[in-house]
Amino acid sequence: MRGIVKALVPVAARRWWRHRFGWRWFDGDYSSWADARAAGGGYDDAAVLARAVEAARAVRAGAAAWERDGTLFTEPAVHAPLLAALRAVAAERSGRLEVVDFGGALGSTWWQHREALADLTVRWCVVEQPQFVAAGRTEFAGPELGFEETLGEACTRTAPAVILFSSVLQYVEQPHALVAEAVASGVRHVIVDRTPVWHGGRDWLAVQRTPPSLGGGGYPAWVFDRARLLAAFEAEFKCVHEWPGFDDPDPRMTYHGWHFVRKAGTA
């Protein structure tokens, strides 16, 4: 039945219906992170970690092909634009790929793409909150996958070719400071993926609310002014590829990904 509906109802109409009557992901317009955090009500950190650990265990055991935010997927899949960007980085380095994945949970993006990167020599370092780092080091770390608590520690240990920000900048209290740290690190490549932008002339701070089926909870989330976000890279990087995101929660914003490469002489 669902397949028949998709065939008969245009994509634009289905998107309008979802936006009009579906879950409202973003609420409010807050002047401070503290205000947005108070309005969001937060979520159960222990439950989020437990859900992530169980999902990662299932993927490692072969019971699922990959996971995202604790949700399991049985069929293998890759995010093609991200994979292409990662392989372009490796092509510069004779098949070596050293990634610092900021906010990468227990290696979700690595687990999802590991088969597609199997012909490369990969070192993937996730930067996460201390409780995730502890769980990652205990159960999931290995020759290809490691965990650190700060971007600086990860860059020192890994000497990355690329820093990856996938669906994470919007959930950081000071995202522009984090971008500045990445720019100052000297890394040659930065990939920003699954990141919401709008043309509002300013960054918009909302509360993102997750449906109960995905764990529930509410937390601060930025929607970036597109021009301001891209300007943070313009002096030292050039954008070699941009792609549309697959997230589509709110008609007021669009999600995008970008592959930035450092300009010659700016490191």
GIDAJO-V737012 format. One line per field, one symbol per residue. psi: psi as a letter, one per 30 degrees, with the letter a starting at -180 (. if undefined). Layout:
psi->???
//
This chain:
psi->eeeeeeefkleeeeeeeeeefakjekkljkfleeeeeefefaljeeeeeeeeeeeeeeeefgflellkhfkkkfkklljeeeeeeeeeeeffhhgkjjkjjkhgbggeeeeegeefgffljkjjjkklleeeeeeeeeffkaefklklfleeeeeeefilfkkkjjheefgkeieeeeeeeeefffkekkkklhkklahfglkkjakkkkkefgfalklkkkjkkeeeeefffeeflkjfkklklfkifkffllkllkjkkklkgf.
//
